[in-house]
Amino acid sequence: MKASQEPAQRYRPLNARRRWLLAALAVATAFAVVATLLNPPGGVKRVKHLPADTPACAPGQDSGCAGGRAEVIVVAPVAAPASR
């Protein structure tokens, strides 16, 4: 290639076979990305089973069972500063 050639003269368009290869690779990549997002490697456990030693909550029961309320410690709210 001569140094005097301009970039526009050196450009050669892709042939049909190469275009089909690139299109097939793009489709395969898109499929792999979507499949990985929908079903990640290692598996996402979508069904949660209760532990054998923890019973399910009876009606009206709110502690000591699976599905009950959890104790949460919350900081008391700070009073708003006095306006001027």
C-alpha positions in Angstrom: 0.0 0.0 0.0 1.3 3.3 -1.0 1.6 6.2 1.5 -0.1 8.5 -1.0 -3.4 6.5 -0.9 -6.1 8.2 1.0 -8.2 6.3 3.6 -11.3 6.5 1.4 -9.4 4.7 -1.4 -8.2 1.9 1.0 -11.7 1.1 2.2 -13.1 -2.2 1.0 -16.7 -3.0 1.9 -17.4 -6.4 3.5 -18.5 -9.2 1.3 -21.8 -10.9 1.7 -20.3 -13.9 3.6 -18.6 -11.7 6.2 -21.8 -9.7 6.6 -23.8 -12.8 7.3 -21.2 -14.0 9.8 -21.3 -10.7 11.7 -25.1 -10.8 11.7 -25.1 -14.3 13.0 -22.6 -13.4 15.7 -24.8 -10.4 16.7 -27.9 -12.5 17.0 -26.1 -15.2 19.0 -24.6 -12.6 21.4 -28.0 -11.0 21.9 -29.6 -14.4 22.6 -26.8 -15.2 25.1 -27.2 -11.9 26.9 -31.0 -12.3 27.2 -30.7 -15.9 28.3 -28.1 -15.0 30.9 -30.3 -12.2 32.3 -33.4 -14.5 32.4 -31.6 -17.5 33.9 -28.3 -16.5 35.5 -25.5 -19.1 35.9 -25.6 -20.7 39.3 -29.3 -20.5 39.3 -31.6 -18.3 41.2 -33.6 -20.1 43.7 -37.1 -18.8 43.1 -38.9 -21.2 45.4 -38.2 -20.7 49.1 -39.0 -23.6 51.4 -39.5 -23.1 55.1 -36.7 -24.5 57.3 -37.6 -27.8 58.9 -37.3 -26.4 62.5 -39.3 -23.2 61.9 -43.1 -23.6 61.7 -45.3 -21.4 59.5 -47.2 -18.6 61.3 -50.6 -19.5 62.7 -53.4 -16.9 62.2 -52.7 -14.0 64.7 -49.1 -15.1 65.5 -46.5 -12.5 64.7 -43.2 -13.8 66.2 -41.3 -17.0 66.5 -42.4 -18.3 63.1 -41.6 -18.1 59.4 -43.3 -15.1 57.9 -43.8 -13.2 61.2 -42.8 -9.7 62.0 -39.2 -8.8 62.6 -38.0 -6.4 65.3 -36.5 -3.2 63.8 -34.6 -0.6 65.7 -35.2 2.9 64.3 -33.5 6.1 65.3 -35.9 8.7 66.6 -36.5 11.5 64.1 -34.7 14.8 64.6 -36.8 17.9 65.1 -36.7 20.4 62.4 -34.6 23.5 63.1 -36.5 26.6 64.2 -37.3 28.9 61.3 -36.0 32.5 61.4 
